[in-house]
Amino acid sequence: MDTLKDFLFLNANIATEFNPFDEREYLVIQIYPRDQSLRVSKRSFDYELAKSYKSIKNLAHDYTSFALRIFHDSKLWTVDFEGNPESLSKQQDWKIAEKYFQPCCTNDVECELNVCQCSYPYFSTLRINISDTGEYSSYLRLETCLVDDNSRQIDHCPNCNCALIVEFDEDEDELDDEESTPVACIGYDNYHGQYYGGNMLVCGIHAYGWNGENCPDYQ
């Protein structure tokens, strides 16, 4: 007789923990919105089936993006047009150390798990101090939080090298919309960078913007 615990395996993320990925297995993963853990929508050894499923999922969702990856040498890789590993994927099956799931916030300390735009998880701790004269000061610490790499202080993402702390000059004028848009996307109708339900709406063709100077879909 099935128990409530048995039905947990209907959840793909839970089932994956007990069914590790196999060499050359294709995975259709959600790449946007980002999550702390890898979100696998489909697993298959059939390249054409997995590719077709990914296309259908992207057509069926307006604010969610899916991508096809292949598991090779214990890592996720992008896939070429023949279904072979092409380049190491920025999205990986990151394993977060258990201690980072424990409550740690106090009246003067705020801490949380964050996810970089490339999918890499990291941990932030914001400590706020109030002096006897009532003046506020704060200290922000960012650190790695993976099982095999944690407690190491960082200011750039170890996965994509983007800056995790952005300092703004108060004397500078606010950047206009075009300056905050990837250069290749300025003037492109499918990119507008607006928010919906807390998530930024991204380009309908290239979820991370076009990696180059001139987008082929420019309008």
GROMACS elastic network, one bead per residue, 0.5 to 0.9 nm:
[ bonds ]
;  ai    aj funct       b0    kb
    2     5     6  0.80394   500
    2     6     6  0.59517   500
    2     7     6  0.75020   500
    3     6     6  0.52207   500
    3     7     6  0.69113   500
    4     7     6  0.53919   500
    4     8     6  0.70099   500
    5     8     6  0.53644   500
    5     9     6  0.77575   500
    6     9     6  0.59837   500
    6    10     6  0.80996   500
    7    10     6  0.55631   500
    7    11     6  0.78782   500
    8    11     6  0.56549   500
    8    12     6  0.88071   500
    8    14     6  0.68300   500
    8    15     6  0.77575   500
    9    12     6  0.68463   500
    9    13     6  0.83623   500
    9    14     6  0.59141   500
    9    16     6  0.86653   500
   10    13     6  0.87909   500
   10    14     6  0.78485   500
   10    15     6  0.70089   500
   11    14     6  0.54699   500
   11    15     6  0.62198   500
   11    16     6  0.86797   500
   12    15     6  0.50581   500
   12    16     6  0.60316   500
   12    17     6  0.88949   500
   12    39     6  0.81280   500
   12    40     6  0.67874   500
   12    41     6  0.73070   500
   12    42     6  0.83685   500
   13    16     6  0.52546   500
   13    17     6  0.69136   500
   13    37     6  0.85319   500
   13    38     6  0.78154   500
   13    39     6  0.65706   500
   13    40     6  0.67953   500
   13    41     6  0.88848   500
   14    17     6  0.55151   500
   14    18     6  0.73496   500
   15    18     6  0.54736   500
   15    19     6  0.61810   500
   15    20     6  0.88577   500
   16    20     6  0.58861   500
   16    21     6  0.75790   500
   16    40     6  0.84636   500
   17    20     6  0.63095   500
   19    22     6  0.87597   500
   21    24     6  0.86673   500
   21    25     6  0.66787   500
   21    26     6  0.89475   500
   21    27     6  0.87977   500
   21    43     6  0.85826   500
   21    71     6  0.67989   500
   21    74     6  0.82848   500
   22    25     6  0.54366   500
   22    26     6  0.89161   500
   22    71     6  0.66875   500
   22    72     6  0.80686   500
   22    74     6  0.84224   500
   23    26     6  0.89689   500
   23    70     6  0.81845   500
   23    71     6  0.55525   500
   23    72     6  0.52982   500
   23    73     6  0.70194   500
   23    74     6  0.74726   500
   24    45     6  0.70405   500
   24    70     6  0.57325   500
   24    71     6  0.50733   500
   24    72     6  0.55215   500
   24    73     6  0.87371   500
   24    84     6  0.83945   500
   24    85     6  0.84054   500
   25    43     6  0.69058   500
   25    44     6  0.59504   500
   25    46     6  0.81966   500
   25    47     6  0.87575   500
   25    69     6  0.84519   500
   25    70     6  0.56056   500
   25    71     6  0.53311   500
   25    72     6  0.78386   500
   26    42     6  0.81292   500
   26    43     6  0.57279   500
   26    44     6  0.51869   500
   26    45     6  0.56579   500
   26    46     6  0.72885   500
   26    47     6  0.66811   500
   26    50     6  0.65968   500
   26    51     6  0.88511   500
   26    68     6  0.69670   500
   26    69     6  0.57477   500
   26    71     6  0.64265   500
   26    83     6  0.87507   500
   27    40     6  0.65612   500
   27    41     6  0.74691   500
   27    42     6  0.57735   500
   27    44     6  0.66253   500
   27    45     6  0.87267   500
   27    50     6  0.72470   500
   27    67     6  0.82426   500
   27    68     6  0.58245   500
   27    69     6  0.51747   500
   27    70     6  0.59849   500
   27    71     6  0.74818   500
   27    76     6  0.86512   500
   28    39     6  0.86669   500
   28    40     6  0.59347   500
   28    41     6  0.54710   500
   28    42     6  0.50905   500
   28    43     6  0.65658   500
   28    44     6  0.86185   500
   28    50     6  0.67001   500
   28    51     6  0.80286   500
   28    53     6  0.77460   500
   28    54     6  0.60481   500
   28    66     6  0.65424   500
   28    67     6  0.56469   500
   28    69     6  0.63407   500
   28    70     6  0.87499   500
   29    38     6  0.72223   500
   29    39     6  0.56159   500
   29    41     6  0.55715   500
   29    42     6  0.72788   500
   29    54     6  0.83992   500
   29    65     6  0.85724   500
   29    66     6  0.54943   500
   29    67     6  0.55041   500
   29    68     6  0.64220   500
   29    69     6  0.73447   500
   29    91     6  0.88363   500
   30    33     6  0.73334   500
   30    34     6  0.74579   500
   30    35     6  0.87313   500
   30    38     6  0.76358   500
   30    39     6  0.55482   500
   30    40     6  0.65127   500
   30    41     6  0.69727   500
   30    64     6  0.72478   500
   30    65     6  0.58822   500
   30    67     6  0.64676   500
   31    34     6  0.58300   500
   31    35     6  0.83879   500
   31    38     6  0.85806   500
   31    39     6  0.80394   500
   31    64     6  0.77316   500
   31    65     6  0.56381   500
   31    66     6  0.54912   500
   31    67     6  0.65260   500
   31    91     6  0.75541   500
   31   118     6  0.87506   500
   31   119     6  0.78122   500
   31   207     6  0.83711   500
   32    35     6  0.80737   500
   32    63     6  0.78358   500
   32    64     6  0.53622   500
   32    66     6  0.70840   500
   32   199     6  0.88383   500
   32   202     6  0.88117   500
   32   207     6  0.77492   500
   33    63     6  0.78098   500
   33    64     6  0.61017   500
   33    65     6  0.73073   500
   33   199     6  0.67715   500
   33   200     6  0.83975   500
   34    37     6  0.84118   500
   34    38     6  0.85798   500
   34    39     6  0.87094   500
   34   115     6  0.72048   500
   34   116     6  0.85109   500
   34   117     6  0.75526   500
   34   118     6  0.84889   500
   34   119     6  0.63082   500
   35    38     6  0.68835   500
   35    39     6  0.74045   500
   35   114     6  0.89383   500
   35   115     6  0.69616   500
   35   119     6  0.73262   500
   35   121     6  0.86964   500
   36    39     6  0.89174   500
   36    94     6  0.81524   500
   36    96     6  0.84679   500
   36   113     6  0.77296   500
   36   114     6  0.73737   500
   36   115     6  0.61877   500
   36   119     6  0.75509   500
   36   120     6  0.80036   500
   36   121     6  0.61292   500
   37    92     6  0.88015   500
   37    93     6  0.68351   500
   37    94     6  0.65059   500
   37    95     6  0.76686   500
   37    96     6  0.83804   500
   37   119     6  0.85145   500
   37   121     6  0.83497   500
   38    91     6  0.77027   500
   38    92     6  0.68980   500
   38    93     6  0.53656   500
   38    94     6  0.71055   500
   38   119     6  0.85030   500
   39    93     6  0.88364   500
   40    43     6  0.74178   500
   41    54     6  0.87875   500
   41    66     6  0.84481   500
   42    50     6  0.73456   500
   42    53     6  0.79210   500
   42    54     6  0.85254   500
   43    46     6  0.89692   500
   43    50     6  0.74083   500
   44    47     6  0.73623   500
   44    49     6  0.74907   500
   44    50     6  0.61793   500
   45    49     6  0.84330   500
   45    50     6  0.78879   500
   46    49     6  0.53502   500
   46    50     6  0.61845   500
   46    51     6  0.86136   500
   47    50     6  0.51908   500
   47    51     6  0.60252   500
   47    52     6  0.85218   500
   47    82     6  0.83804   500
   47    83     6  0.59322   500
   48    51     6  0.50911   500
   48    52     6  0.60472   500
   48    53     6  0.85067   500
   48    83     6  0.82703   500
   49    52     6  0.52102   500
   49    53     6  0.61463   500
   49    54     6  0.86808   500
   50    53     6  0.50795   500
   50    54     6  0.62100   500
   50    55     6  0.87565   500
   50    68     6  0.72994   500
   51    54     6  0.51724   500
   51    55     6  0.63920   500
   51    56     6  0.87993   500
   51    67     6  0.87496   500
   51    68     6  0.66840   500
   51    83     6  0.89328   500
   52    55     6  0.51919   500
   52    56     6  0.63023   500
   52    57     6  0.87104   500
   53    56     6  0.51551   500
   53    57     6  0.61893   500
   53    58     6  0.87023   500
   54    57     6  0.51702   500
   54    58     6  0.62793   500
   54    59     6  0.87000   500
   54    66     6  0.61999   500
   54    67     6  0.63799   500
   54    68     6  0.65806   500
   55    58     6  0.52409   500
   55    59     6  0.62624   500
   55    60     6  0.86728   500
   55    66     6  0.81348   500
   55    67     6  0.86243   500
   56    59     6  0.51283   500
   56    60     6  0.61348   500
   56    61     6  0.87945   500
   57    60     6  0.51014   500
   57    61     6  0.63124   500
   57    64     6  0.86498   500
   57    65     6  0.80011   500
   57    66     6  0.68779   500
   58    61     6  0.54472   500
   58    62     6  0.75038   500
   58    63     6  0.89877   500
   58    64     6  0.71284   500
   58    65     6  0.58354   500
   58    66     6  0.60114   500
   58    67     6  0.85765   500
   59    62     6  0.73631   500
   60    64     6  0.89614   500
   61    64     6  0.55089   500
   61    65     6  0.73994   500
   62    65     6  0.80670   500
   62   201     6  0.89799   500
   62   204     6  0.82568   500
   63   196     6  0.84613   500
   63   199     6  0.83020   500
   63   200     6  0.87105   500
   63   201     6  0.65627   500
   63   202     6  0.79781   500
   63   204     6  0.88477   500
   64   201     6  0.89907   500
   65   204     6  0.86324   500
   65   207     6  0.70478   500
   67    78     6  0.86500   500
   68    77     6  0.88361   500
   68    78     6  0.69242   500
   68    79     6  0.69131   500
   69    76     6  0.60221   500
   69    77     6  0.54620   500
   69    79     6  0.59379   500
   69    85     6  0.82077   500
   69    89     6  0.76219   500
   69    91     6  0.89715   500
   70    75     6  0.82345   500
   70    76     6  0.56059   500
   70    77     6  0.52691   500
   70    78     6  0.64532   500
   70    79     6  0.64386   500
   70    83     6  0.80845   500
   70    84     6  0.77029   500
   70    85     6  0.64211   500
   71    74     6  0.64506   500
   71    75     6  0.56369   500
   71    77     6  0.63220   500
   71    85     6  0.82247   500
   72    75     6  0.54334   500
   72    76     6  0.62557   500
   72    77     6  0.67841   500
   72    85     6  0.72148   500
   73    76     6  0.82252   500
   75    88     6  0.74590   500
   75    89     6  0.79800   500
   75    92     6  0.68168   500
   75    93     6  0.79494   500
   76    85     6  0.86489   500
   76    87     6  0.88556   500
   76    88     6  0.64001   500
   76    89     6  0.55748   500
   76    90     6  0.82612   500
   76    91     6  0.71417   500
   76    92     6  0.58082   500
   76    93     6  0.77834   500
   77    84     6  0.88787   500
   77    85     6  0.55682   500
   77    86     6  0.64006   500
   77    87     6  0.54808   500
   77    90     6  0.83584   500
   77    91     6  0.85505   500
   77    92     6  0.86634   500
   78    84     6  0.82941   500
   78    85     6  0.59162   500
   78    86     6  0.53647   500
   78    87     6  0.53705   500
   78    88     6  0.62380   500
   78    89     6  0.54917   500
   78    90     6  0.89228   500
   79    82     6  0.76699   500
   79    83     6  0.53639   500
   79    84     6  0.54387   500
   79    86     6  0.52142   500
   79    87     6  0.74952   500
   80    83     6  0.53270   500
   80    84     6  0.54694   500
   80    85     6  0.63965   500
   80    86     6  0.54486   500
   80    87     6  0.86945   500
   81    84     6  0.75000   500
   83    86     6  0.86615   500
   85    88     6  0.80502   500
   86    89     6  0.89270   500
   88    91     6  0.86574   500
   89    92     6  0.67227   500
   90   118     6  0.58152   500
   90   119     6  0.69006   500
   90   120     6  0.79156   500
   90   159     6  0.69182   500
   90   160     6  0.73518   500
   91    94     6  0.83240   500
   91   118     6  0.65939   500
   91   119     6  0.55475   500
   91   120     6  0.73722   500
   92   119     6  0.75905   500
   92   120     6  0.79367   500
   94   119     6  0.87030   500
   94   120     6  0.73272   500
   94   121     6  0.75128   500
   94   146     6  0.69373   500
   94   147     6  0.85553   500
   95   145     6  0.85015   500
   95   146     6  0.55493   500
   95   147     6  0.57772   500
   95   148     6  0.81496   500
   96    99     6  0.85182   500
   96   100     6  0.72558   500
   96   101     6  0.84511   500
   96   121     6  0.77466   500
   96   122     6  0.88033   500
   96   145     6  0.57066   500
   96   147     6  0.53836   500
   96   148     6  0.86325   500
   96   150     6  0.85556   500
   97   100     6  0.59765   500
   97   101     6  0.78038   500
   97   145     6  0.59508   500
   97   146     6  0.52217   500
   97   148     6  0.80152   500
   97   149     6  0.86637   500
   97   150     6  0.73801   500
   98   101     6  0.56421   500
   98   102     6  0.73852   500
   98   145     6  0.89731   500
   98   146     6  0.89427   500
   98   147     6  0.78147   500
   99   102     6  0.55094   500
   99   103     6  0.89144   500
   99   145     6  0.87057   500
  100   103     6  0.80351   500
  100   104     6  0.85585   500
  100   112     6  0.82082   500
  100   113     6  0.74043   500
  100   123     6  0.75068   500
  100   145     6  0.68312   500
  101   104     6  0.87756   500
  101   112     6  0.87641   500
  101   113     6  0.81800   500
  103   111     6  0.85891   500
  104   109     6  0.78325   500
  104   110     6  0.76118   500
  104   111     6  0.65252   500
  104   112     6  0.85305   500
  105   108     6  0.78106   500
  105   109     6  0.53497   500
  105   111     6  0.57645   500
  105   112     6  0.84220   500
  105   125     6  0.87781   500
  106   110     6  0.66655   500
  106   111     6  0.88745   500
  107   110     6  0.78753   500
  107   128     6  0.87138   500
  108   126     6  0.82130   500
  108   127     6  0.58416   500
  108   128     6  0.51330   500
  108   129     6  0.67833   500
  108   130     6  0.88747   500
  109   125     6  0.68618   500
  109   126     6  0.56475   500
  109   128     6  0.62808   500
  110   124     6  0.81194   500
  110   125     6  0.57452   500
  110   126     6  0.50591   500
  110   127     6  0.65099   500
  110   128     6  0.83350   500
  111   123     6  0.73058   500
  111   124     6  0.54526   500
  111   126     6  0.61625   500
  111   127     6  0.85650   500
  112   122     6  0.86762   500
  112   123     6  0.59080   500
  112   124     6  0.55874   500
  112   125     6  0.68560   500
  113   121     6  0.68709   500
  113   122     6  0.59158   500
  113   124     6  0.64525   500
  113   145     6  0.84292   500
  114   120     6  0.84182   500
  114   121     6  0.56192   500
  114   122     6  0.53281   500
  114   123     6  0.59016   500
  114   124     6  0.70943   500
  115   118     6  0.78500   500
  115   119     6  0.57134   500
  115   120     6  0.55549   500
  115   122     6  0.61808   500
  115   123     6  0.85590   500
  116   119     6  0.52653   500
  116   120     6  0.51579   500
  116   121     6  0.61853   500
  116   122     6  0.75012   500
  116   157     6  0.71887   500
  116   159     6  0.89108   500
  116   160     6  0.87568   500
  116   162     6  0.85805   500
  116   164     6  0.76724   500
  117   120     6  0.74291   500
  117   160     6  0.88583   500
  117   162     6  0.88737   500
  117   208     6  0.87198   500
  118   157     6  0.87671   500
  118   159     6  0.74279   500
  118   160     6  0.66178   500
  118   208     6  0.89834   500
  119   159     6  0.85597   500
  120   157     6  0.73864   500
  120   158     6  0.80055   500
  120   159     6  0.63991   500
  120   160     6  0.83444   500
  121   144     6  0.75871   500
  121   145     6  0.70294   500
  121   146     6  0.77876   500
  121   157     6  0.89709   500
  122   142     6  0.69514   500
  122   143     6  0.59664   500
  122   144     6  0.50765   500
  122   145     6  0.54760   500
  122   146     6  0.79230   500
  122   150     6  0.88554   500
  122   154     6  0.89540   500
  122   157     6  0.83398   500
  123   141     6  0.82526   500
  123   142     6  0.56662   500
  123   143     6  0.53235   500
  123   144     6  0.62367   500
  123   145     6  0.59819   500
  123   151     6  0.87196   500
  124   140     6  0.70304   500
  124   141     6  0.57052   500
  124   143     6  0.65078   500
  125   139     6  0.80647   500
  125   140     6  0.57305   500
  125   141     6  0.51857   500
  125   142     6  0.64768   500
  125   143     6  0.85085   500
  126   138     6  0.68168   500
  126   139     6  0.57062   500
  126   141     6  0.64862   500
  126   142     6  0.88015   500
  127   137     6  0.84066   500
  127   138     6  0.54938   500
  127   139     6  0.51590   500
  127   140     6  0.64253   500
  127   141     6  0.83660   500
  128   136     6  0.70144   500
  128   137     6  0.58569   500
  128   139     6  0.65898   500
  128   140     6  0.88396   500
  129   135     6  0.81606   500
  129   136     6  0.58039   500
  129   137     6  0.52233   500
  129   138     6  0.60189   500
  129   139     6  0.84170   500
  130   133     6  0.78633   500
  130   134     6  0.56742   500
  130   135     6  0.55243   500
  130   137     6  0.64943   500
  130   138     6  0.87605   500
  131   134     6  0.51479   500
  131   135     6  0.52543   500
  131   136     6  0.66220   500
  131   137     6  0.80847   500
  132   135     6  0.74465   500
  141   153     6  0.69384   500
  141   154     6  0.79124   500
  141   155     6  0.84224   500
  142   151     6  0.88294   500
  142   152     6  0.82824   500
  142   153     6  0.56883   500
  142   154     6  0.55702   500
  142   155     6  0.65114   500
  142   164     6  0.83090   500
  142   165     6  0.88420   500
  143   150     6  0.68876   500
  143   151     6  0.54410   500
  143   152     6  0.50929   500
  143   154     6  0.52839   500
  143   155     6  0.80514   500
  144   149     6  0.62046   500
  144   151     6  0.54869   500
  144   152     6  0.53008   500
  144   153     6  0.66119   500
  144   154     6  0.69781   500
  144   157     6  0.89977   500
  144   158     6  0.84896   500
  145   148     6  0.84164   500
  145   149     6  0.64012   500
  145   151     6  0.62849   500
  145   152     6  0.80111   500
  146   150     6  0.51331   500
  146   151     6  0.86387   500
  147   150     6  0.64270   500
  149   152     6  0.72148   500
  150   153     6  0.86011   500
  154   157     6  0.72331   500
  154   158     6  0.79524   500
  154   164     6  0.83376   500
  155   158     6  0.89764   500
  155   162     6  0.87317   500
  155   163     6  0.62479   500
  155   164     6  0.55156   500
  155   165     6  0.62167   500
  156   159     6  0.86933   500
  156   160     6  0.81709   500
  156   161     6  0.52593   500
  156   162     6  0.54176   500
  156   164     6  0.52333   500
  156   165     6  0.76199   500
  157   160     6  0.56208   500
  157   162     6  0.54317   500
  157   163     6  0.64937   500
  157   164     6  0.64108   500
  158   161     6  0.55550   500
  158   162     6  0.82829   500
  159   162     6  0.83620   500
  161   164     6  0.86893   500
  163   166     6  0.65936   500
  168   171     6  0.87472   500
  168   172     6  0.80033   500
  169   172     6  0.55017   500
  169   173     6  0.86319   500
  170   173     6  0.77856   500
  170   174     6  0.89560   500
  172   175     6  0.83720   500
  173   176     6  0.87987   500
  175   178     6  0.79642   500
  175   179     6  0.58895   500
  175   180     6  0.67030   500
  176   179     6  0.55002   500
  176   180     6  0.67322   500
  177   180     6  0.53594   500
  177   181     6  0.64348   500
  177   192     6  0.89098   500
  177   193     6  0.87473   500
  178   181     6  0.51301   500
  178   182     6  0.80286   500
  178   183     6  0.80754   500
  178   185     6  0.89346   500
  178   186     6  0.62027   500
  178   187     6  0.84883   500
  179   182     6  0.76297   500
  179   183     6  0.78073   500
  179   186     6  0.86063   500
  180   183     6  0.85918   500
  180   193     6  0.88236   500
  181   184     6  0.82564   500
  181   185     6  0.64701   500
  181   186     6  0.62412   500
  181   191     6  0.83518   500
  181   192     6  0.80523   500
  181   193     6  0.74511   500
  182   185     6  0.52777   500
  182   186     6  0.66487   500
  182   209     6  0.66431   500
  182   210     6  0.81416   500
  183   186     6  0.56340   500
  183   209     6  0.89975   500
  183   210     6  0.89772   500
  183   212     6  0.87707   500
  183   213     6  0.70300   500
  183   214     6  0.84280   500
  184   187     6  0.85146   500
  184   188     6  0.82026   500
  184   209     6  0.73444   500
  184   210     6  0.62215   500
  184   211     6  0.79024   500
  184   212     6  0.66720   500
  184   213     6  0.51892   500
  184   214     6  0.52708   500
  184   215     6  0.56006   500
  184   218     6  0.82942   500
  185   188     6  0.52143   500
  185   189     6  0.84469   500
  185   190     6  0.85172   500
  185   191     6  0.64917   500
  185   192     6  0.88243   500
  185   203     6  0.85144   500
  185   209     6  0.66435   500
  185   210     6  0.71589   500
  185   213     6  0.89575   500
  185   214     6  0.81411   500
  185   215     6  0.68752   500
  185   218     6  0.74665   500
  186   189     6  0.85972   500
  186   191     6  0.79876   500
  186   192     6  0.89745   500
  186   218     6  0.87318   500
  187   190     6  0.89841   500
  187   191     6  0.82370   500
  187   218     6  0.74065   500
  187   219     6  0.69920   500
  188   191     6  0.58738   500
  188   192     6  0.81912   500
  188   203     6  0.88162   500
  188   215     6  0.84543   500
  188   217     6  0.77171   500
  188   218     6  0.52644   500
  188   219     6  0.54341   500
  189   192     6  0.72468   500
  189   203     6  0.86215   500
  189   218     6  0.78058   500
  189   219     6  0.65100   500
  190   202     6  0.78417   500
  190   203     6  0.51580   500
  190   204     6  0.57165   500
  190   205     6  0.74924   500
  190   218     6  0.89146   500
  190   219     6  0.88844   500
  191   194     6  0.86962   500
  191   201     6  0.77803   500
  191   202     6  0.59436   500
  191   204     6  0.72128   500
  191   205     6  0.89234   500
  191   209     6  0.82207   500
  192   200     6  0.89608   500
  192   201     6  0.71276   500
  192   202     6  0.70710   500
  192   203     6  0.74116   500
  193   200     6  0.58217   500
  193   201     6  0.55298   500
  193   202     6  0.60050   500
  193   203     6  0.80667   500
  194   199     6  0.83340   500
  194   200     6  0.55460   500
  194   201     6  0.55374   500
  194   202     6  0.80099   500
  195   198     6  0.59071   500
  195   199     6  0.53040   500
  195   201     6  0.57228   500
  196   199     6  0.53253   500
  196   200     6  0.62324   500
  196   201     6  0.66492   500
  197   200     6  0.82950   500
  199   202     6  0.89382   500
  201   204     6  0.84982   500
  202   205     6  0.86036   500
  202   206     6  0.78643   500
  202   207     6  0.56639   500
  202   208     6  0.72616   500
  202   209     6  0.79505   500
  203   206     6  0.54040   500
  203   207     6  0.52745   500
  203   208     6  0.73030   500
  203   209     6  0.65724   500
  204   207     6  0.65540   500
  205   209     6  0.83267   500
  205   210     6  0.88752   500
  205   217     6  0.80197   500
  206   209     6  0.51210   500
  206   210     6  0.59863   500
  206   211     6  0.89077   500
  207   210     6  0.82805   500
  208   211     6  0.80528   500
  209   212     6  0.87776   500
  209   215     6  0.84076   500
  210   213     6  0.77372   500
  210   214     6  0.76444   500
  210   215     6  0.56188   500
  210   216     6  0.83635   500
  211   214     6  0.86105   500
  211   215     6  0.80247   500
  212   215     6  0.69412   500
  214   217     6  0.86500   500
  214   218     6  0.75008   500
  215   218     6  0.53698   500
  216   219     6  0.89181   500
